[in-house]
Amino acid sequence: MPTFLASHRPTVPELHVFQQDGSWHWGITVPRVAGSGFKLIAFSESRFSLEEAARADGSAALALLADKAHATDSPPLSLVTDFQRE
């Protein structure tokens, strides 16, 4: 099993796009402050028929999280929402 140093862990939110039950979804994670693993801070509630659509929607949510974090100079807040443009 490989060993990773803490300095190699991402410290910013990371987008994950995956297929589940025949549909595409996205989730955004950050490393846990204490212990190991990741914390889910945002996810799609909608189902996407195309991977590209899920990735585009997740990327927009990731950008929104980054904008909020920069505006307040604080770590990203949880965004558990259905982030689709209408």
PLY file of the C-alpha trace (Angstrom):
ply
format ascii 1.0
element vertex 86
property float x
property float y
property float z
element edge 85
property int vertex1
property int vertex2
end_header
0.00 0.00 0.00
1.50 3.37 -0.97
2.15 5.98 1.68
1.38 9.60 0.92
2.73 12.61 2.75
0.26 15.19 3.97
1.91 17.78 1.71
0.74 15.81 -1.33
-2.93 15.99 -0.36
-5.02 18.59 -2.12
-6.01 21.45 0.15
-8.66 22.91 -2.11
-12.07 21.53 -3.06
-11.91 18.84 -5.72
-14.64 17.90 -8.22
-15.52 14.24 -8.75
-17.80 13.10 -11.58
-19.13 9.56 -11.47
-21.78 7.27 -12.89
-24.27 5.61 -10.57
-27.51 3.77 -11.34
-27.27 4.66 -15.03
-26.91 8.44 -14.50
-24.03 10.86 -14.05
-23.55 12.81 -10.82
-20.93 15.10 -9.29
-19.57 15.71 -5.81
-17.04 18.13 -4.34
-14.73 17.05 -1.53
-12.08 18.57 0.73
-9.53 16.73 2.89
-10.63 16.21 6.48
-8.82 18.48 8.94
-8.43 15.74 11.53
-7.85 12.12 10.70
-7.87 10.84 7.17
-10.19 10.81 4.22
-12.34 13.43 2.63
-15.46 15.38 3.51
-18.23 15.80 0.95
-19.17 19.49 0.87
-21.40 19.63 -2.21
-23.21 17.24 -4.51
-25.74 17.13 -7.31
-29.24 15.99 -6.56
-30.12 15.82 -10.25
-29.28 12.99 -12.60
-27.42 13.79 -15.80
-27.60 11.69 -18.94
-24.18 12.87 -20.15
-20.88 12.96 -18.27
-20.07 16.33 -19.85
-23.29 17.86 -18.48
-22.51 16.63 -14.96
-18.93 17.93 -15.24
-20.09 21.35 -16.47
-22.65 21.67 -13.67
-20.12 20.51 -11.05
-17.51 22.92 -12.40
-19.97 25.80 -12.04
-20.64 24.78 -8.43
-16.90 24.51 -7.77
-16.39 28.02 -9.18
-19.19 29.33 -6.95
-17.53 27.78 -3.90
-14.20 29.34 -4.87
-15.82 32.76 -5.34
-17.51 32.56 -1.93
-14.27 31.49 -0.26
-12.30 34.34 -1.85
-14.97 36.91 -1.03
-14.91 36.03 2.65
-11.28 34.83 2.96
-12.56 31.71 4.66
-12.52 28.02 3.86
-15.19 26.79 1.45
-18.64 26.44 2.93
-20.79 23.41 2.39
-22.95 23.69 -0.68
-25.37 20.81 -0.77
-27.63 21.83 -3.56
-28.90 21.15 -7.01
-26.76 23.64 -8.91
-28.27 23.83 -12.37
-28.57 26.90 -14.48
-32.05 27.57 -15.69
0 1
1 2
2 3
3 4
4 5
5 6
6 7
7 8
8 9
9 10
10 11
11 12
12 13
13 14
14 15
15 16
16 17
17 18
18 19
19 20
20 21
21 22
22 23
23 24
24 25
25 26
26 27
27 28
28 29
29 30
30 31
31 32
32 33
33 34
34 35
35 36
36 37
37 38
38 39
39 40
40 41
41 42
42 43
43 44
44 45
45 46
46 47
47 48
48 49
49 50
50 51
51 52
52 53
53 54
54 55
55 56
56 57
57 58
58 59
59 60
60 61
61 62
62 63
63 64
64 65
65 66
66 67
67 68
68 69
69 70
70 71
71 72
72 73
73 74
74 75
75 76
76 77
77 78
78 79
79 80
80 81
81 82
82 83
83 84
84 85
